């Protein structure tokens, strides 16, 4: 689950990091460096993605 910049190339290999314009969650950790483990209890049934375009922020 994630959000990418419009300028991210969609073909070929890519790095899934905020530096490359990708903000994402994989299983139960963030795709950042270093990875941040997410302790979820209970497991989510729904996830909200909030984008503050002018503020340059993405929140899950």
C-alpha positions in Angstrom: 0.0 0.0 0.0 1.5 3.3 -0.9 1.7 6.6 -2.7 4.2 7.6 -5.4 5.2 10.9 -7.1 3.8 11.4 -10.6 7.4 11.6 -11.9 8.4 8.1 -10.7 9.3 5.8 -13.6 6.8 2.9 -13.8 8.9 0.5 -15.8 12.1 -1.3 -14.9 13.8 -1.7 -11.5 13.0 1.0 -8.9 13.9 1.7 -5.3 10.9 1.8 -3.0 12.1 4.7 -0.8 10.9 8.2 0.1 14.1 9.5 -1.5 13.0 8.0 -4.8 9.4 9.4 -4.4 7.7 6.3 -3.0 6.0 6.2 0.4 4.8 2.7 1.2 4.0 0.0 3.7 4.9 -3.6 3.1 3.3 -6.3 5.4 3.9 -4.8 8.8 6.8 -2.4 8.3 7.5 0.8 6.5 9.7 0.9 3.3 12.1 3.5 4.8 15.7 3.4 5.7 15.9 2.1 8.4 12.7 0.1 8.3 10.2 0.8 11.0 8.3 -2.2 12.3 4.6 -1.6 12.9 3.1 -3.4 15.9 -0.6 -3.7 15.0 -3.0 -5.1 17.6 -5.6 -5.8 16.5 -4.8 -6.1 12.8 -6.3 -3.3 10.7 -9.3 -3.9 8.6 -9.1 -0.5 6.9 -6.2 1.8 6.3 -6.5 5.5 5.6 -4.0 7.4 3.5 -3.9 11.1 4.0 -2.0 13.4 1.6 -1.1 17.0 2.5 0.1 18.0 -1.0 1.0 21.6 0.0 2.6 20.5 3.2 4.5 17.7 1.6 3.3 15.0 4.0 1.8 11.5 3.6 0.3 9.7 6.5 -1.1 6.1 6.8 
